[in-house]
């Protein structure tokens, strides 16, 4: 199997993993972004240097960058979820006065 075929096979696997539907969650999991970053980094590194070593270095660098992006997205998701909980929490507790108007705590 030639180098190009190996790199093409890795690209197909990385693109196949990229089509998995993702959802925003505050769970600290950055595995999808890490795998996609490593796959695309290996692809770019291999094609740019025409060597397996370049693909390995690109895969490691892409994995680190993908992991960083994944954790950044998780932090943003956690902040967004906390804001949504705070908005709902502030309207959960209320009382109705004798004129029928709601007063929130």
QUIQUI-V262908 format. One record per backbone hydrogen bond with DSSP energy under -0.5 kcal/mol. CO is the residue of the C=O (numbers start at 1). NH is the residue of the N-H. E is the energy in kcal/mol with one decimal. If there is no record, write none. Layout:
co = <CO/CO>
nh = <NH/NH>
e = <E/E>
This chain:
co = <2/3/4/5/6/7/8/9/10/11/12/13/14/15/16/17/23/25/28/30/31/32/33/34/35/36/37/38/39/40/41/42/43/44/45/46/51/52/53/54/55/56/57/58/59/60/61/62/63/64/65/66/67/68/69/70/71/72/73/74/75/76/77/78/79/80/81/82/83/84/85/86/87/88/89/89/92/93/95/95/97/101/103>
nh = <6/7/8/9/10/11/12/13/14/15/16/17/18/19/19/20/25/27/30/34/35/36/37/38/39/40/41/42/43/44/45/46/47/48/49/50/55/56/57/58/59/60/61/62/63/64/65/66/67/68/69/70/71/72/73/74/75/76/77/78/79/80/81/82/83/84/85/86/87/88/89/90/91/91/92/93/94/105/97/103/100/97/95>
e = <-1.9/-2.6/-2.7/-2.4/-2.2/-2.2/-2.1/-2.1/-2.4/-2.7/-2.2/-2.1/-1.4/-0.7/-0.7/-1.0/-0.6/-1.0/-0.6/-2.0/-2.5/-2.5/-2.4/-2.5/-2.6/-2.5/-2.4/-2.4/-2.1/-2.6/-2.9/-2.5/-2.3/-2.5/-2.0/-1.8/-1.4/-2.4/-2.6/-2.5/-2.2/-2.2/-2.6/-2.8/-2.2/-2.2/-2.3/-2.8/-2.3/-2.0/-2.3/-2.5/-2.3/-2.0/-2.5/-2.0/-2.1/-2.1/-2.3/-2.4/-2.3/-2.3/-2.4/-2.3/-2.2/-2.0/-2.3/-2.2/-2.0/-2.0/-2.5/-1.8/-0.7/-0.6/-1.0/-0.7/-0.6/-2.2/-0.5/-2.6/-1.9/-2.5/-2.2>
